[in-house]
Amino acid sequence: MGEKKIMLGNAAIARGCYEAGVKVSAAYPGTPSTEISENMVQYKGDIYSEWSPNEKVATEVAIGASFAGVRSIVSMKHVGVNVASDPLFTAAYTGVNGGMVLVAADDPGMYSSQNEQDSRLVARTAMIPVVEPSDSQEAKDFTKYAFELSEKYDTPVMLRTTTRLSHSQGVVELCDRQEIPDKPYERNIKKYVMMPGNAIPRHVFVEQRLKDMAADGADMPINRVEMRDKSVGVITSGIPYQYVREAMPNASVLKLGMVNPLPRKMIEDFCAQVDKVYVIEELEPHIETQVRSWGIDAVGKELLTVQGEYSANMLREKLLGEKVETVEAAQVPARPPILCPGCPHRSVFSVLSELKIHAAGDIGCYTLGAVAPLSVIDTTVCMGSSISTLHGMEKAKGKDYIKNWVAVIGDSTFLHTGVNSLMNMVYNQSTGTVIILDNSTTGMTGHQQNPTTGKNLRGEPAGKVDLEALCRALGFNRVRVVDPYDLAAVETAVTEELAAKEPSIIISRRPCVMIKGTVHKPAIAINQDACKGCKACMQIGCPAISFKDKKAHIDPTLCIGCEVCKQMCRFDAIGM
């Protein structure tokens, strides 16, 4: 028996990569997948790992490594799969040389996401297989098995996880690293160059590959039948398997580890042995729809929801008709998401709010600028969308329409998918103003490095993008940098750039206050005698400031001494 450790699901995936002999890992941080790469760093002697600017680039890095003959992995959250879909769909046709796995971390319940899409459906459209673990041990084991499938069937493989698996812990038995010899690269234009004449026969290959995998599914160790009481049979996979075993311990279960393509004969044989069939899967009826199309009378989404996470109690109630007695949760005050004390984004938003400026927003901490009392962000669609959204508004309604609008985007998000949008503004003659909120980190996912920070995933010195030079190179004549803690400077910059007759960039530069090692000023206080209770300082929504007994108060344990509130006080009541 090998050493056993309690491991996060994401850490177990990283361990699986190490044991499988992976040599290249690429990713863009995104909850709930981020910790895969953060744990990969501990194997840096064996695995090269990087933060790529976006998921498309990361996927192409993994494809290149695979073509070169080594095992590679690319990791992302579910919306990142959308960004990666261009190379992924074609990689399904080219196939692999060294094994290649794409981790897609879905987020049922949308704990940190803007939608609740099901990556299994993307994989089905891309015509690539999907394996889905149900605990940390399987997260490691299925990762290793995915590379075997990839090389056996000449295909990229999607390892699908969910937030519950990614961020829960379980016991994992460790094994030694398997040293996989590099496969020689052989020039093969018909396989690797996807022009129409080559792609047409590769499509035939892909379709046959799926048929072969479906036929072989019954013999795959990740698919298994647990026959118990034959009056009830459950088809399930992933985390829902745990709920089924808890709520229905006597039920017969077909646990699918490969959820695309489905092992049809195995499923049909299982269903023939039980009286009633349930399909338990979170999000879309991916399995259920196919099973029902084969003429099998299966029960699923008519009883269960397509939204959010499942639970054992939900199954007891919906499937067994049992009323589950639970203790009502304690009532605590609502705690809406809010920017941290001293966050440099807050001061920018406070100025925009004061000037009654609307903002096309983006994905990041600064999305919280939509929340009261700041209430500045009007739109948020996807990574990099703010700039293109503002451009579209101008082209729809004219220059005057956007005279009180800006686009706001973070430094990491800007390099993710904002650069092309900025290029488009100049190329197609927009006049809008873009504010790049440069806080020197990828803050929304826990302070990862990005191409503006000067360090890579491993913490080593790395090439650093000069945002000002980049913006000028794209064709912007008006580029200025401001300190967001200087409210007057921010107001001047916003007012002047919105009045300009050409497109402009404001770079708001101040490191995130939560970056490890950041030195803060001493907390400031409010002179209660001088305070008039006007609540002007409350308008920025800083959690360090409260209002009681008709006076404002600053919590010294939260205040980082940014002095933004001091600049807002008309009565000089705030100081050291």
C-alpha positions in Angstrom: 0.0 0.0 0.0 1.3 3.5 -0.9 1.2 6.6 1.3 -2.2 8.1 1.8 -3.0 11.7 2.1 -6.2 13.8 2.4 -6.3 15.9 -0.7 -8.4 18.5 -2.4 -10.0 17.2 -5.6 -7.9 19.7 -7.6 -4.7 18.7 -5.8 -5.6 15.1 -6.6 -5.8 15.9 -10.3 -2.4 17.6 -10.1 -1.1 14.5 -8.4 -2.6 12.3 -11.1 -0.7 14.3 -13.7 2.5 13.8 -11.9 2.0 10.1 -11.6 0.9 9.8 -15.2 4.2 11.3 -16.4 2.8 14.6 -17.7 5.5 17.1 -18.8 3.5 20.2 -19.7 0.6 22.0 -17.9 -1.0 25.2 -19.0 -4.0 27.1 -17.6 -5.8 30.3 -17.0 -7.0 30.8 -13.4 -10.7 30.4 -12.9 -12.7 29.2 -9.9 -13.2 26.2 -9.3 -10.1 25.0 -11.3 -7.4 27.3 -10.1 -5.8 25.0 -7.5 -4.9 22.4 -10.1 -2.1 24.6 -11.4 -1.2 26.0 -8.0 -0.6 22.4 -6.9 1.2 21.5 -10.1 4.0 23.8 -9.1 5.3 21.4 -6.4 6.2 19.0 -9.3 8.2 21.6 -11.2 11.2 19.3 -11.4 9.1 17.0 -13.6 6.3 19.2 -15.0 6.6 22.5 -16.8 3.5 24.6 -15.7 2.4 28.1 -16.7 -0.4 30.6 -16.4 -1.3 31.4 -20.0 -3.0 34.8 -21.0 -6.2 32.9 -21.7 -7.7 29.5 -22.1 -7.4 29.4 -25.9 -3.6 30.0 -25.7 -3.4 27.5 -22.8 -5.1 24.8 -25.0 -2.8 25.5 -27.9 0.2 25.1 -25.6 -1.1 21.7 -24.5 -1.8 20.8 -28.2 1.7 21.7 -29.2 3.2 19.7 -26.4 1.1 16.7 -27.4 2.1 17.0 -31.0 5.7 17.1 -29.9 5.2 13.7 -28.2 4.7 14.3 -24.4 1.7 14.1 -22.2 0.1 17.5 -21.5 -2.9 19.0 -19.6 -4.8 22.2 -19.8 -7.1 23.3 -17.0 -10.0 25.9 -16.9 -13.4 26.6 -15.5 -16.5 25.9 -17.6 -16.7 29.3 -19.3 -13.1 29.0 -20.2 -14.0 26.1 -22.4 -15.9 28.6 -24.5 -12.7 30.5 -25.0 -10.8 27.3 -25.8 -13.4 25.8 -28.1 -11.7 26.9 -31.3 -8.6 24.9 -30.9 -10.4 22.2 -29.0 -12.9 21.4 -31.7 -10.1 21.0 -34.3 -7.9 19.1 -31.9 -10.7 16.5 -31.9 -10.0 16.0 -35.6 -6.2 16.1 -35.5 -6.0 13.8 -32.5 -2.9 13.6 -30.4 0.6 12.2 -30.3 1.3 12.3 -26.6 -1.8 12.1 -24.4 -3.7 15.3 -23.9 -6.4 16.0 -21.2 -8.5 19.2 -20.8 -10.0 19.7 -17.3 -13.3 21.5 -17.4 -14.5 22.6 -14.0 -18.3 23.2 -14.0 -20.0 25.3 -11.4 -23.5 24.0 -10.5 -25.1 26.6 -8.3 -22.9 29.4 -9.9 -20.9 30.0 -6.8 -18.4 32.1 -8.8 -19.7 32.2 -12.3 -21.8 34.1 -14.7 -23.6 31.1 -16.1 -24.3 27.4 -15.3 -23.4 25.7 -18.5 -22.7 22.0 -18.7 -19.4 21.1 -20.3 -20.5 17.6 -21.2 -22.6 19.1 -23.9 -19.7 21.1 -25.3 -17.6 17.9 -25.4 -20.4 16.0 -27.1 -20.5 18.7 -29.8 -16.7 18.7 -30.1 -16.9 14.8 -30.3 -14.4 14.2 -27.6 -14.8 11.7 -24.7 -15.5 12.8 -21.1 -14.6 11.1 -17.9 -16.0 12.3 -14.6 -14.7 11.3 -11.2 -16.8 11.3 -8.0 -14.2 11.8 -5.2 -10.6 12.8 -4.7 -9.2 9.2 -5.2 -11.0 9.0 -8.5 -9.9 12.5 -9.4 -6.3 11.2 -9.3 -7.0 7.8 -10.9 -9.3 9.1 -13.6 -6.7 11.7 -14.6 -4.2 8.9 -15.2 -6.8 6.8 -17.0 -7.7 9.8 -19.2 -4.2 9.9 -20.6 -4.4 6.2 -21.4 -7.7 6.8 -23.3 -6.2 9.7 -25.1 -3.3 7.8 -26.5 -5.3 4.6 -27.2 -8.0 6.3 -29.1 -6.0 9.2 -30.5 -8.1 11.9 -29.0 -8.1 14.8 -26.5 -10.0 13.8 -23.4 -12.1 16.1 -21.2 -11.9 15.5 -17.5 -15.1 17.0 -16.1 -15.3 18.1 -12.5 -17.6 20.3 -10.5 -17.1 22.8 -7.7 -18.1 20.2 -5.1 -15.4 17.8 -6.3 -12.8 20.4 -6.9 -13.1 21.9 -3.4 -13.8 18.9 -1.2 -11.2 16.7 0.3 -10.8 12.9 0.4 -8.3 10.2 1.1 -6.0 9.6 -1.8 -3.4 6.7 -2.1 -0.2 8.0 -3.7 1.8 6.1 -6.3 5.2 6.7 -7.9 5.6 8.7 -11.1 5.4 6.8 -14.3 8.1 7.9 -16.7 6.6 7.9 -20.1 9.0 7.9 -23.0 8.5 10.8 -25.4 6.8 9.8 -28.6 8.8 10.7 -31.7 7.2 13.4 -33.8 6.5 12.3 -37.3 5.5 14.8 -40.0 2.0 13.9 -41.0 0.2 16.7 -43.0 -3.0 14.7 -43.4 -3.3 14.3 -39.6 -2.1 17.7 -38.3 -3.0 20.2 -41.1 -6.7 20.7 -41.0 -7.5 22.2 -44.4 -10.7 20.9 -45.9 -9.2 18.1 -47.9 -7.6 16.6 -44.8 -10.3 17.4 -42.3 -13.0 15.6 -44.3 -11.5 12.1 -43.8 -10.5 13.0 -40.2 -14.2 13.6 -39.4 -14.9 10.0 -40.5 -12.2 8.9 -38.2 -13.7 10.9 -35.3 -17.1 9.4 -35.7 -15.7 5.9 -35.8 -13.6 6.6 -32.7 -16.7 7.5 -30.8 -18.5 4.3 -31.9 -15.4 2.3 -30.8 -15.2 3.9 -27.4 -19.0 3.4 -26.8 -18.6 -0.3 -27.7 -15.6 -0.6 -25.4 -17.2 1.2 -22.6 -18.4 -2.0 -20.8 -14.9 -3.1 -20.4 -13.6 0.2 -19.1 -12.8 0.0 -15.3 -14.2 3.5 -14.8 -17.7 2.2 -15.7 -19.1 -0.3 -13.2 -22.4 -1.9 -12.2 -23.3 -2.2 -8.5 -26.2 -4.7 -8.4 -28.3 -4.7 -5.3 -32.1 -4.4 -5.0 -33.3 -4.8 -8.6 -36.6 -3.0 -8.0 -34.7 0.3 -8.5 -31.8 1.1 -10.8 -29.9 4.4 -10.9 -27.7 5.6 -13.7 -25.4 8.3 -12.4 -21.9 9.8 -12.4 -19.6 12.2 -10.6 -20.6 13.8 -7.3 -24.3 12.7 -7.6 -23.1 9.1 -7.2 -22.2 10.1 -3.6 -25.7 11.4 -3.0 -27.3 8.3 -4.5 -25.3 6.0 -2.2 -26.3 8.0 0.8 -30.0 8.4 0.0 -30.6 5.0 -1.7 -28.0 2.6 -0.3 -29.9 -0.5 -1.4 -30.5 0.7 -5.0 -28.7 -0.9 -7.9 -26.3 1.6 -9.5 -24.7 1.9 -12.9 -21.8 4.3 -12.1 -20.5 5.9 -15.3 -17.0 7.1 -15.3 -17.1 7.9 -19.0 -20.1 10.0 -19.7 -19.4 10.7 -23.4 -19.7 8.6 -25.5 -22.2 6.6 -23.4 -21.7 2.8 -23.3 -25.1 2.0 -24.8 -25.0 -1.8 -24.6 -23.9 -1.6 -20.9 -26.7 0.8 -20.1 -29.3 -1.3 -21.9 -28.2 -4.5 -20.2 -28.4 -2.7 -16.8 -31.8 -1.3 -17.4 -33.1 -4.7 -18.5 -32.3 -6.1 -15.1 -34.1 -3.5 -12.9 -37.8 -2.6 -12.6 -37.5 1.2 -12.5 -34.7 3.4 -13.8 -33.7 6.8 -12.5 -31.0 9.0 -14.1 -29.4 11.3 -11.5 -27.1 14.0 -13.0 -26.6 17.6 -12.2 -27.4 20.4 -14.7 -28.5 19.3 -18.2 -30.2 15.9 -19.0 -27.1 14.8 -21.0 -27.4 11.1 -20.0 -31.1 11.0 -19.6 -31.9 12.4 -23.1 -29.8 9.8 -24.8 -31.1 6.9 -22.6 -34.7 7.9 -23.3 -34.0 8.2 -27.0 -33.1 4.5 -27.0 -36.6 3.6 -25.8 -35.7 3.2 -22.1 -38.4 4.5 -19.7 -36.1 6.5 -17.4 -37.1 9.1 -14.8 -35.0 12.1 -14.3 -35.5 15.8 -14.8 -39.3 15.6 -14.4 -38.6 15.1 -10.7 -35.2 16.9 -10.4 -34.1 20.3 -11.3 -31.7 21.4 -14.1 -30.4 24.2 -11.8 -27.9 24.1 -9.0 -26.4 21.3 -7.0 -28.2 18.2 -5.8 -28.0 16.6 -2.3 -28.9 13.4 -0.6 -31.8 15.1 1.0 -33.1 16.3 -2.3 -33.1 12.7 -3.6 -34.9 11.4 -0.5 -37.6 14.0 -0.9 -38.0 13.8 -4.7 -37.4 10.1 -5.4 -38.5 8.4 -2.2 -41.2 10.8 -1.0 -39.5 11.1 2.4 -39.9 14.3 4.3 -36.5 15.2 5.6 -36.5 16.9 9.0 -33.8 19.6 9.1 -32.9 22.2 11.6 -33.5 25.7 10.2 -30.3 27.6 9.7 -29.6 30.4 12.2 -30.6 33.8 10.9 -27.6 36.0 10.4 -27.4 39.5 8.9 -27.1 39.5 5.1 -23.6 39.9 3.9 -23.6 40.9 0.3 -20.3 40.7 -1.6 -18.3 43.8 -1.3 -14.9 45.2 -2.3 -12.2 44.9 0.4 -11.2 47.8 2.6 -8.9 50.1 0.7 -9.5 48.4 -2.6 -8.2 50.7 -5.3 -11.2 50.0 -7.5 -13.5 51.5 -5.0 -12.1 55.0 -5.3 -12.4 54.9 -9.1 -16.0 53.8 -8.9 -16.8 56.5 -6.3 -15.6 59.2 -8.7 -17.6 57.6 -11.6 -20.7 57.5 -9.3 -20.2 61.1 -8.3 -20.0 62.2 -12.0 -23.0 60.0 -12.8 -21.0 57.9 -15.3 -22.1 54.5 -16.5 -19.6 51.7 -16.9 -19.6 48.7 -19.2 -18.1 46.1 -16.9 -16.1 43.0 -17.1 -15.2 39.8 -15.1 -13.2 40.4 -12.0 -13.4 41.8 -8.5 -14.4 45.1 -10.0 -17.7 43.6 -11.1 -18.8 44.4 -7.5 -19.0 48.0 -8.7 -22.5 47.1 -9.8 -23.5 46.7 -6.1 -24.9 49.6 -4.0 -23.8 52.1 -2.9 -21.4 52.5 -5.8 -23.8 51.2 -8.5 -21.7 52.1 -11.4 -21.4 48.9 -13.5 -24.3 48.5 -15.9 -23.2 45.5 -17.9 -21.1 42.4 -17.5 -21.1 39.6 -20.0 -17.8 37.8 -20.2 -14.0 38.2 -20.1 -13.0 41.2 -22.2 -16.6 42.2 -23.1 -16.6 45.7 -21.6 -14.5 47.3 -24.4 -16.5 45.7 -27.2 -19.8 46.5 -25.5 -18.9 50.2 -25.2 -17.8 50.2 -28.9 -21.1 48.6 -29.9 -23.1 51.2 -28.0 -21.3 54.0 -29.8 -21.9 52.4 -33.2 -25.5 51.9 -32.4 -26.4 55.3 -30.9 -23.5 57.7 -31.8 -20.7 59.5 -30.0 -23.0 61.7 -27.9 -24.7 58.6 -26.4 -21.5 57.4 -24.7 -20.4 60.8 -23.4 -21.3 59.6 -19.9 -20.1 56.0 -20.4 -16.7 54.3 -19.9 -15.5 50.7 -20.1 -13.7 49.2 -17.1 -11.5 46.2 -17.2 -8.8 44.6 -15.0 -5.2 44.1 -16.0 -5.4 40.3 -16.2 -8.8 40.4 -18.0 -7.4 43.0 -20.4 -4.6 40.7 -21.5 -7.0 37.7 -21.5 -9.4 39.0 -24.2 -9.4 42.8 -24.0 -6.5 43.6 -26.3 -8.3 42.6 -29.5 -11.3 44.7 -28.4 -9.1 47.7 -27.8 -7.5 47.2 -31.2 -11.0 47.1 -32.7 -11.9 50.5 -31.1 -9.0 52.2 -32.9 -9.5 50.3 -36.1 -13.2 51.1 -36.3 -12.8 54.7 -35.1 -14.5 54.7 -31.7 -14.1 57.7 -29.4 -14.8 55.9 -26.1 -12.8 55.9 -22.9 -11.4 52.7 -21.4 -10.2 52.5 -17.8 -7.8 49.7 -17.1 -7.9 48.8 -13.4 -4.3 47.7 -12.9 -4.0 46.1 -9.4 -0.9 44.1 -10.4 -2.5 40.7 -9.9 -5.3 38.3 -11.0 -7.3 39.2 -7.9 -10.6 37.5 -8.6 -9.2 34.0 -8.3 -6.8 34.5 -5.4 -3.9 36.6 -6.6 -2.2 34.7 -9.4 0.5 36.1 -11.6 -0.2 37.5 -15.1 1.9 39.0 -17.9 1.9 42.4 -16.2 3.3 41.3 -12.9 6.9 40.3 -14.0 6.6 36.9 -12.4 5.3 33.5 -13.7 3.4 30.7 -12.1 6.5 29.4 -10.4 7.3 32.8 -8.9 10.3 33.3 -11.2 11.2 36.6 -12.9 9.4 36.8 -16.3 8.7 39.1 -19.2 6.5 42.0 -18.2 4.0 43.7 -20.5 4.1 47.5 -20.5 0.5 48.5 -20.7 1.1 52.1 -21.6 3.4 51.1 -24.5 1.0 48.4 -25.6 -1.9 50.8 -25.8 0.1 53.3 -27.7 1.3 50.6 -30.1 -2.3 49.7 -30.8 -2.9 53.3 -31.9 -4.0 55.2 -28.8 -2.6 58.7 -28.6 -4.3 59.5 -25.3 -2.9 57.2 -22.5 -2.6 58.4 -18.9 -1.8 56.8 -15.6 -3.5 57.8 -12.3 -3.2 56.8 -8.7 -6.8 55.7 -7.8 -6.2 56.9 -4.2 -6.0 60.5 -5.6 -9.7 61.3 -6.1 -9.0 64.7 -7.7 -6.6 63.2 -10.2 -9.1 60.5 -11.1 -11.9 63.0 -11.6 -9.7 65.2 -13.8 -8.7 62.3 -15.9 -12.2 61.0 -16.4 -13.6 64.4 -17.2 -10.9 65.3 -19.7 -10.8 61.9 -21.5 -14.6 61.8 -21.8 -14.5 65.2 -23.5 -11.7 64.1 -25.9 -12.6 63.7 -29.6 -10.7 60.4 -29.9 -10.4 57.1 -28.0 -8.5 57.2 -24.8 -7.1 55.0 -22.0 -6.9 55.7 -18.3 -4.7 53.2 -16.4 -5.6 53.2 -12.7 -2.5 51.7 -11.1 -2.3 50.6 -7.5 -1.5 47.1 -6.2 -4.3 45.0 -4.7 -4.3 45.6 -0.9 -4.5 41.9 -0.3 -1.3 41.0 -2.1 1.0 39.3 0.3 3.8 41.6 1.5 1.9 44.8 0.8 2.7 47.5 3.4 -0.2 49.5 4.5 -0.4 52.9 6.2 -1.6 53.2 9.8 -5.4 53.2 10.2 -7.0 56.6 10.3 -9.8 57.7 12.7 -12.8 60.1 12.8 -12.9 63.0 15.1 -16.3 62.5 16.6 -16.5 66.2 17.6 -15.9 67.4 14.1 -18.1 64.7 12.4 -21.4 66.2 11.3 -23.0 62.9 10.4 -23.4 63.8 6.7 -22.6 60.3 5.6 -20.4 61.4 2.7 -17.8 58.9 3.7 -20.4 56.2 3.7 -21.0 56.6 -0.1 -17.9 54.6 -1.0 -19.2 51.5 0.7 -15.9 50.8 2.6 -16.5 47.9 5.1 -14.1 49.7 7.5 -16.6 52.6 7.9 -19.8 52.3 9.9 -22.5 54.7 11.1 -23.9 54.7 14.6 -25.2 57.2 17.1 -25.5 59.7 14.2 -21.7 59.6 13.6 -19.3 57.8 11.3 -16.8 55.4 12.8 -13.7 53.6 11.3 -12.8 50.1 12.4 -9.0 50.2 12.9 -8.7 46.5 12.4 -10.0 46.8 8.9 -8.7 50.2 7.8 -5.5 50.2 5.7 -5.0 53.9 5.7 -5.8 54.6 2.0 -7.3 58.0 3.1 -9.9 58.0 0.3 -12.6 58.7 2.8 -10.5 61.6 4.2 -10.6 63.3 0.8 -14.4 63.0 0.8 -15.0 64.7 4.1 -15.9 68.4 3.9 -15.4 69.0 7.6 -11.9 67.7 8.0 -13.2 65.2 10.5 -11.0 62.3 9.3 -7.3 62.0 10.0 -4.7 60.2 11.9 
